[in-house]
Amino acid sequence: MDRIGRLLVERSGRVLVVTGVITLVAIAMLFRLRVNADVTQFLTSGNERGEAWVALQDKYDTADPINVLVSVPEGKTISDKDVLIELVQLRDRLTALDDVAHVGSIIPAVNPLTGAAITPEMINAVPEAMIARFLSQNPVADLLVSDDGRHTLMVVVPSGDPVRVARELTGIKPPEGLKVNYSGNPVIFATVLDMIGWFLLFIPPAVIILLLLTFFANIGDRKLTILSIIPALLGALWTFGLIFGLGLEVDIVSVLVPIYVIVMGSADGLHFVTHYQEASERTEDPVARVTSTLRQVGVPMILTTISTAAGFLSLLVTGVRPIQQLGLFTAIGIGLAGVVSFFFLPALLSRLDIEPKHHTAILGPRVTAAIKALARPRWIAAVLSVGLIAFSAVFIPRLQVDSDQLFFIKENHPLRQSFNETAEIFGGATPLIGEFVYDPNGGPEQLTHLETLERDFERLPGVRTVFSAADLAGKIPPAEMDAVLAGTAALPLGRMASQDGLRFIVFPGPFETKDLRAWLDFADTHAEIRVLTGMPVLWDEIARLVIRAQIGSLIAAYVLVALMLLIAYRKVRQTLVALAPLVLTTGTLLGFIAASGIQLNLVTAIASSIVIGVGIDYSIHFVAAIDYARPAGDGYILRAIDSAGRPIVANALGIALALSALWLSPLKIHPEISMIMWVSMTTAAVTALVVIPALLPAAGMREPAPNSNP
């Protein structure tokens, strides 16, 4: 370390120049920023049923529709003439928007019998007695009108950018007297896009401010406090530059990359600056300051960078592409922050005038005194360990997986309310879709058989109705039926036939997971059903991926960290001692998730793996400080607490407090991450500082004799 320290001081100018050039390139790459709001990619990438869903949409040329739920006041119904006129006006406004392919409505654009356009004037001319018959001409009327007649669905199919269409739709003022709600994937995408933009604009600055305040409480010097987080900021900047340089996009998962890099990559900078500050009291020589600091924290910095990166790299085993990208790029960012802390930070500090005295720090002697008071009596460590184990044993079995499609949307958000209302009235804002095997050259008995199969499907629990072109046989003129089967007729629900199949739609009522599995079993046991998929199916699939992600990434993280410690320490006992607090922390985290009512989803399920990579840092720094103090004789644990106690506490508080900024996020999952990290970081720090001393010889906590020369 002495040679490296001397080289960094002597070649500091070159190190600073290289760092500056890389930073400028990264800044240039930021102008290529692109945001991906398509949350369905979680479900379709590498997922058989998800890929079938995409293939079915492509085959029938049906984009994700936007559901427009139109409601009328009590005392009125959809069949009232004045309401029908308003519906036609709304339909025409929606149809007139750019990038709208067509609008499916209870009132079609043209009269199927005469071919004449249906206008407000035409509706006004229809006698009241003929209104019901007029509405019955729509072959899918039963699907688009609620049982009480007060609600109807309009299905808007985009032809261009669905997000832009969704935004334009929500900006349309409906006719007076009509209440309109919007749902469907394009509406979700538009909402998420706005949320991600807001997040990137406000959350990172809030995180940085909270991190600076916490670190200042430990360091007590403004200049050194700012310098301590520069490596993490550069690591985040360089990582985003890499992401955009590769042409990748930011989504609701990867948007957390810079936050994780800034918060968790700041540990090395904090430890280096804290020890450099102490070295500045002993000497004014920059070489001596840098070499002394690297001797104490150089190896721990390398180990903690590797361990934290390993926690994120364990996410590569999840099989979910957005999570894999989060793990990979956060690991890269933390690695870059570690490199900057090891090379750039010493080079920069050696060229600055650092005052050789301690400033008043809030996290000062009282913190170390409190740690010693907790660590001295071994019974405290025993009681703490037993309590955490008992807590974990009680609550971990209660963990639940969140299969909610809108798991990232807060309960009071208008989007969730719109989805809930549509689901309550029509059985689901996002129905299932499937395909029947169909031979256009076969006889009409095919349609009769498929219609019978649909009715059998409807007898399954949780199914409200099933619709396909087979339901239209005998109910519309033969010429129009031929057009439907040829795929040329414009139906409100889109194209329903292809050269070898018929698309069908399943409208669910209230259902449970076991009902969904029964539907899938029904499809698998009937050769006439080629495929059954849709968002409810995909979210059921993602629930299983979440469990696999939790188990797989957890095992991978433990294996990676344990191997790293074993290679570094070359002692099994020392490795187990360092891992003990981590086991307690992981169990406490999973127990807290269950006890708090937070469910496992694509984001919360990976938290335990992240905590393993970050939480082991405290053990590594504490064990390194103990080893550094051991040659001086008895009381080496107490001296290690004096050296490493404050930085460990400051880093744990820094991560927890900085991530409190996530409470400002419009996404529901981010406050949950904040709570999880508060529990995890405080548990990891406390168990490291209290449990590890209890696992070591008593001499480490014994005050040296007054006449000894440590």
TISE-546019 format. One record per residue (C-alpha): residue in one letter; x, y, z. Coordinates in steps of 0.001 Angstrom, whole numbers, padded with zeros to 6 digits, always signed. Layout:
# TISE-546019
aXYZ...
# end
This chain:
# TISE-546019
m+000000+000000+000000d+002924+002357+000683r+004150+002117-002928i+000636+002680-004289g+000115+005657-001983r+003401+007281-003001l+002646+006693-006693l-000818+008249-006374v+000623+011387-004772e+003469+011729-007271r+001232+011075-010307s-001828+012837-008925g-002049+015217-011889r-002372+012361-014373v-004997+010640-012244l-007061+013822-012102v-006807+014371-015871v-007906+010816-016702t-010820+011143-014282g-011840+014449-015852v-011787+013052-019412i-013935+010030-018475t-016376+012336-016690l-016761+014584-019741v-017465+011564-021963a-020091+010335-019484i-021753+013763-019432a-021909+013737-023235m-023661+010347-023144l-026420+011736-020894f-027888+013557-023888r-028841+010131-025272l-031202+009509-022334r-034254+007447-023185v-037004+006254-020873n-038890+002985-021268a-042289+003071-019571d-043379-000371-020855v-043755-002290-017594t-044953-005371-019502q-041355-006096-020478f-040977-007584-016993l-043426-010236-018096t-042634-010837-021750s-038826-011055-021807g-037737-014685-021604n-041224-015789-020537e-043007-018401-022670r-046512-017142-021947g-045345-013549-022257e-043827-014205-025653a-047056-015951-026686w-048968-012817-025670v-046761-010623-027850a-046987-013087-030749l-050783-013145-030509q-050957-009356-030617d-048721-009308-033681k-050682-012063-035406y-054010-010277-035014d-052543-006821-035433t-053992-005657-032135a-052073-003106-030127d-052629-002683-026400p-056079-001026-026213i-057074+001861-023984n-060282+001172-022088v-062552+004190-021723l-065147+003616-019014v-068064+005976-019538s-070615+006358-016732v-073876+008286-016603p-075586+009762-013512e-078122+007801-011504g-081559+007908-013038k-080177+007680-016573t-079060+004740-018723i-077003+004245-021838s-080207+003716-023840d-081439+007270-023197k-081372+009225-026450d-079553+012235-025037v-076898+009925-023551l-076457+008131-026886i-075918+011462-028616e-073223+012368-026079l-071594+008959-026568v-071461+009485-030322q-069891+012905-029799l-067271+011402-027474r-066611+008527-029880d-066045+010993-032728r-063649+013087-030625l-061617+010005-029783t-061608+008777-033378a-060388+012162-034619l-057163+011932-032600d-053943+011219-034461d-052574+007672-034176v-055973+006180-033276a-056729+003181-035492h-060342+002804-034431v-062688+003178-031502g-064879+000263-030523s-068165+001424-029047i-071701+000361-028292i-072535+002706-031162p-070552+001675-034261a-069262+004228-036735v-071604+002992-039475n-074932+001215-039562p-074100-002434-040403l-077375-002806-042316t-077287+000346-044434g-073615+001399-044340a-074640+004940-043421a-072577+006880-040871i-074102+007039-037413t-074137+010684-036343p-075765+012628-033499e-078396+013798-035984m-079174+010216-036981i-079543+009183-033323n-081829+012140-032714a-084021+011035-035612v-084470+007492-034266p-087831+007098-032468e-087597+006366-028759a-089260+002992-029273m-086520+001961-031712i-083551+002817-029485a-083317-000617-027838r-083464-002350-031210f-080859+000020-032571l-078455-000847-029760s-079062-004577-030169q-077635-004352-033688n-074182-004228-032145p-073043-007892-031939v-070931-007230-028832a-073441-005018-026993d-073602-007360-023999l-069844-007019-023520l-069794-003235-023632v-072725-002309-021368s-072953-002988-017633d-075820-004944-016149d-077450-001815-014723g-077143+000031-018039r-075271+002988-016490h-071797+002174-017762t-070290+001393-021134l-066821+000675-022448m-065166+002285-025433v-062072+000473-026694v-059494+002767-028294v-056858+000964-030363p-053768+003089-031132s-052085+002906-034520g-049035+004941-033495d-047347+005829-030227p-049725+004433-027549v-048270+006669-024809r-048936+009813-026831v-052461+008593-027602a-053091+007928-023907r-051947+011430-022997e-054161+012998-025647l-057142+010947-024515t-056845+012024-020918g-056752+015638-022087i-060147+015410-023792k-063018+016961-021894p-066027+014605-022050p-069530+015881-022814e-071287+017340-019805g-073022+014682-017761l-070594+011868-018638k-067928+010618-016262v-064902+009073-017977n-062117+006846-016589y-059165+005486-018535s-057329+002201-018048g-055158-000186-020023n-051429-000607-020541p-050883+002605-022577v-052359+004623-019690i-049993+002840-017298f-047054+003600-019590a-047925+007300-019811t-048261+007522-016030v-044979+005687-015432l-043175+007894-017936d-044213+011006-016022m-043263+009381-012718i-039782+008401-013912g-039148+011910-015215w-040213+013392-011881f-038085+010848-010024l-034901+011629-011979l-035428+015348-011512f-036039+015485-007768i-034999+012288-005959p-031214+012174-006640p-030669+015757-005348a-032689+014949-002217v-030632+011787-001668i-027373+013724-002035i-028464+016418+000432l-029453+013873+003087l-026237+011936+002543l-024138+015098+002931l-025906+016055+006160t-025326+012622+007662f-021666+012461+006634f-021069+015976+007936a-022364+014819+011312n-019535+012269+011306i-016740+014287+009688g-017478+017798+010943d-015775+019444+007956r-017653+020800+004926k-014839+020299+002419l-014127+016717+003464t-017836+015910+003583i-018277+016949-000054l-015116+015104-001079s-016347+011909+000602i-019289+011479-001802i-017533+012598-005007p-016479+008997-005838a-020088+007799-005555l-021366+010699-007663l-018789+009995-010363g-019600+006285-010220a-023291+007044-010787l-022515+009512-013575w-020164+007130-015347t-022666+004285-015047f-025501+006303-016558g-023108+007389-019292l-022379+003714-019988i-026079+002791-020018f-026986+005505-022489g-023807+004951-024485l-024921+001350-025044g-028309+002598-026248l-030220+001174-023272e-033223+002772-021609v-034295+003665-018074d-037346+001900-016627i-039051+001739-013237v-036410-000706-011969s-033187+000661-013496v-034119+004193-012391l-032842+003070-008981v-029310+002444-010322p-027918+005964-009633i-029595+006037-006207y-028041+002739-005165v-024647+003719-006564i-024634+007111-004817v-025817+005781-001468m-023988+002471-001296g-020932+003507-003266s-020273+006340-000815a-019042+004028+001962d-015470+003818+000677g-015204+007584+000308l-016489+008069+003856h-014044+005572+005368f-011085+006965+003419v-011830+010590+004285t-012448+009774+007963h-009100+007996+008331y-007317+010605+006192q-008666+013239+008572e-007144+011342+011498a-003828+010948+009648s-003767+014710+009023e-003502+015247+012772r-000276+013229+012895t+001593+014578+009865e+001536+017295+007208d+003259+015092+004603p+000652+014167+001927v+002498+010947+001093a+002460+009859+004739r-001214+010770+005040v-002207+008759+001970t-000054+005712+002747s-001188+005612+006371t-004827+005770+005299l-004416+003074+002657r-002711+000775+005157q-005792+000988+007382v-008641+000966+004863g-007138+000072+001474v-007812-003671+001651p-011223-003255+003353m-012197-000791+000600i-011361-003384-002039l-013222-006116-000184t-016330-004018+000493t-016481-002880-003125i-016338-006499-004256s-018866-007665-001650t-021386-004913-002430a-021013-005553-006150a-021430-009286-005491g-024764-008643-003795f-026039-006911-006907l-024429-009396-009306s-026376-012157-007573l-029466-010656-009226l-028246-012051-012555v-029680-015442-011549t-033259-014101-011372g-033984-014539-015070v-035891-011226-015176r-034146-008875-017584p-034866-005503-015873i-033679-006908-012537q-030605-008383-014201q-029795-004993-015697l-030296-003326-012309g-027903-005796-010700l-025284-005587-013442f-025130-001818-013817t-025352-001087-010088a-022473-003510-009552i-020530-001711-012276g-021347+001667-010714i-020244+000563-007259g-017077-000871-008769l-016391+002438-010501a-017067+004327-007261g-014588+002028-005524v-011943+002694-008182v-012458+006454-007862s-012241+006192-004064f-009002+004214-004274f-007213+006261-006934f-008842+009633-007567l-009729+010551-003980p-006163+010099-002575a-004740+011970-005557l-007149+014863-005061l-006748+015043-001281s-002951+015118-001602r-003194+018365-003593l-005585+020093-001194d-004945+021918+002049i-006554+019776+004741e-006639+021242+008231p-004769+018944+010642k-007346+019175+013390h-010598+017459+014175h-013700+019523+013726t-016617+019102+016069a-018633+016124+014846i-022105+015280+016026l-021362+011561+015733g-018367+011823+018025p-017132+010209+021258r-020659+009599+022527v-021276+007212+019655t-018153+005170+020327a-018900+005168+024060a-022417+003845+023385i-021043+001109+021131k-018572+000018+023804a-021317-000022+026416l-023373-002360+024233a-020447-004552+023194r-018845-005141+026615p-021588-007308+028232r-021772-010448+026093w-025298-011175+027267i-026531-008204+025208a-025261-009869+022018a-026900-013146+023072v-030261-011531+023841l-030131-009496+020613s-029332-012589+018526v-032027-014742+020111g-034595-011958+019737l-033831-011439+016056i-033882-015169+015365a-037242-015526+017115f-038674-012561+015204s-037511-014072+011917a-038889-017517+012756v-042333-016094+013546f-042799-013811+010556i-040831-015257+007630p-043429-018030+007071r-045992-015250+006572l-044230-013774+003525q-046581-013200+000601v-046004-012505-003074d-047676-009451-004608s-049377-010384-007896d-050939-006935-008342q-050413-005577-011849l-050208-002076-010372f-047824-002951-007524f-045866+000256-008176i-048924+002561-008090k-050056+004085-004783e-053497+003188-003455n-054937+006701-003802h-053651+007312-007333p-056389+008066-009928l-054977+005379-012236r-055493+002661-009637q-058999+003960-008925s-059829+003835-012638f-058583+000254-012914n-060497-000776-009814e-063728+000768-011058t-063419-000864-014474a-062641-004214-012866e-065609-003891-010498i-068090-003107-013255f-066807-005208-016165g-064826-007886-014355g-061349-006738-015290a-059508-003804-016786t-057246-006227-018642p-059030-009386-019859l-057303-012559-021024i-056835-013386-024672g-056417-016706-026434e-056677-018458-029775f-058840-021309-030998v-057588-023640-033704y-059741-022923-036780d-059698-024131-040387p-061341-021584-042751n-062029-024414-045202g-063836-026489-042603g-067570-026649-042113p-069760-024391-039971e-069881-027081-037289q-066490-025788-036156l-068067-022569-034944t-070848-024473-033173h-068285-026635-031382l-066184-023637-030366e-069249-021820-029054t-070063-024859-026918l-066482-024871-025656e-066843-021208-024690r-069919-021952-022618d-068025-024748-020869f-065238-022269-020157e-067747-019828-018667r-068807-022451-016120l-065374-022250-014501p-065234-020128-011327g-064264-016510-011853v-065156-016342-015572r-067781-013751-016484t-067964-014367-020230v-065930-015647-023171f-066277-014076-026615s-065034-014984-030087a-066261-014801-033659a-068078-018085-033042d-070600-016137-030952l-071612-014107-034009a-072655-017067-036159g-076343-016751-037000k-076611-013369-035280i-075292-011143-038086p-075847-011258-041867p-073831-013984-043704a-071844-011416-045684e-070816-009637-042511m-069945-012973-040885d-067733-013848-043834a-065971-010512-043426v-065397-011222-039719l-063924-014666-040466a-061773-013156-043218g-060424-010613-040739t-061624-007630-042746a-064613-006566-040638a-064029-003846-038049l-065316-005065-034699p-065143-003039-031473l-062721-005612-030019g-060442-005647-033048r-059597-008363-035550m-060931-011732-034379a-059851-014222-037102s-056704-015314-038921q-055832-017936-041518d-055644-020715-038956g-057295-019475-035790l-059922-017448-034007r-058948-014973-031329f-061081-015158-028194i-061348-012921-025148v-062024-014005-021573f-063658-011386-019357p-063095-012387-015729g-065179-011586-012719p-063711-011638-009206f-061224-014514-009150e-058417-016032-007119t-055110-017579-008123k-056578-021094-007936d-059289-020005-010408l-056672-018728-012831r-054783-022019-012621a-058053-023848-013386w-058487-021743-016541l-054971-022605-017668d-055575-026292-016969f-058782-026093-019016a-056835-024594-021926d-054072-027181-021659t-056530-030093-021723h-058440-028915-024797a-056633-029256-028100e-058954-026670-029658i-057283-023959-027546r-053906-023135-029031v-052918-020577-026403l-054357-018700-023413t-052488-015689-022102g-052990-012096-020983m-051924-009811-018159p-053541-011835-015324v-051697-014930-016569l-048438-013046-016898w-048676-011554-013417d-049315-015014-012018e-046166-016096-013831i-044225-013186-012424a-045250-014202-008904r-043350-017440-009397l-040410-015517-010830v-040403-013337-007714i-040083-016390-005484r-037323-017759-007691a-035609-014374-007661q-035770-014235-003858i-034359-017707-003330g-031870-017747-006194s-030369-014318-005644l-030182-014900-001882i-028232-018133-002305a-025984-016593-004957a-025262-013546-002797y-024298-015664+000228v-022075-017925-001867l-020281-015023-003552v-019711-013117-000317a-018617-016217+001627l-016116-017198-001077m-014719-013670-001172l-014250-013598+002607l-012714-017068+002650i-010223-016111-000041a-009401-012825+001694y-009129-014137+005261r-007989-017708+004521k-009583-018666+007828v-012937-020381+008207r-013549-019003+011715q-012906-015407+010694t-015215-015863+007691l-018000-017257+009878v-017557-014438+012402a-017956-011853+009629l-021008-013659+008224a-022854-014028+011545p-024275-010458+011634l-025283-010851+008002v-027381-013946+008717l-029182-012105+011519t-029739-009065+009279t-031168-011080+006384g-033580-012955+008646t-034682-009705+010298l-035229-008089+006897l-037450-010888+005593g-039344-010964+008880f-039913-007215+008708i-041228-007428+005139a-043828-009945+006299a-044661-008197+009579s-045098-004767+007963g-047500-006002+005302i-045052-005288+002474q-045350-008061-000081l-042624-009525-002254n-042631-008037-005729l-040072-007477-008466v-038329-004775-006437t-038739-005768-002787a-037811-009408-003492i-034271-008413-004465a-033666-006271-001377s-032254-009138+000688s-029533-009835-001880i-028620-006149-001963v-028501-006033+001830i-026098-008988+001891g-023678-007135-000355v-023951-003894+001605g-024378-005242+005132i-021187-007321+004986d-019236-004064+004550y-019636-003270+008232s-018240-006637+009275i-015346-006267+006843h-014357-002804+008093f-014787-003799+011740v-012794-007032+011376a-010059-005131+009500a-009917-002535+012274i-009679-005336+014866d-006818-006991+012963y-005035-003638+012655a-005365-003014+016421r-004585-006582+017610p-000743-006339+017593a-000914-003580+020237g-002241-006040+022831d-005370-006343+024972g-008276-004040+024280y-007881-004299+020508i-011661-004496+019990l-012121-001278+021966r-009477+000434+019824a-011178-000923+016711i-014444+000626+017864d-012634+003953+018320s-011319+003689+014770a-014186+002142+012797g-017261+002634+015007r-018149+006155+013892p-017722+005510+010122i-019819+002342+010351v-022635+004114+012191a-022390+007107+009855n-022540+004912+006765a-025542+002959+008045l-027363+006168+008945g-026251+007742+005671i-027787+004967+003591a-030984+004887+005646l-031441+008653+005784a-030495+009215+002151l-032971+006608+000982s-035643+008364+003045a-035804+010678+000029l-037635+007823-001715w-040711+008824+000299l-040963+011735-002125s-041253+009333-005047p-044647+008967-006760l-044010+005218-007089k-045395+003046-004278i-042439+000646-004213h-039861+003324-003374p-041087+004181+000157e-041151+000430+000783i-037484+000241-000226s-036748+003092+002193m-038345+001230+005108i-036536-001974+004176m-033159-000234+004074w-033750+001531+007403v-034345-001807+009115s-031552-003571+007247m-028798-000996+007687t-029439-000347+011364t-029618-004085+012054a-026440-004763+010052a-024477-002035+011848v-025693-002930+015346t-025162-006675+014940a-021695-006154+013457l-020583-003905+016327v-022236-005951+019102v-022233-009587+017952i-018707-009793+016491p-017008-008778+019800a-018997-011509+021568l-017567-014116+019168l-013938-013105+019815p-011674-013720+022844a-012428-011676+025954a-008969-010111+025793g-010185-007933+022954m-012552-006116+025315r-010117-005982+028242e-008714-002572+029059p-004876-002667+028886a-002975-002223+032134p-002100+001425+032944n+001654+000749+032745s+001499-001185+029484n+002887+000252+026240p+000452-000617+023478
# end
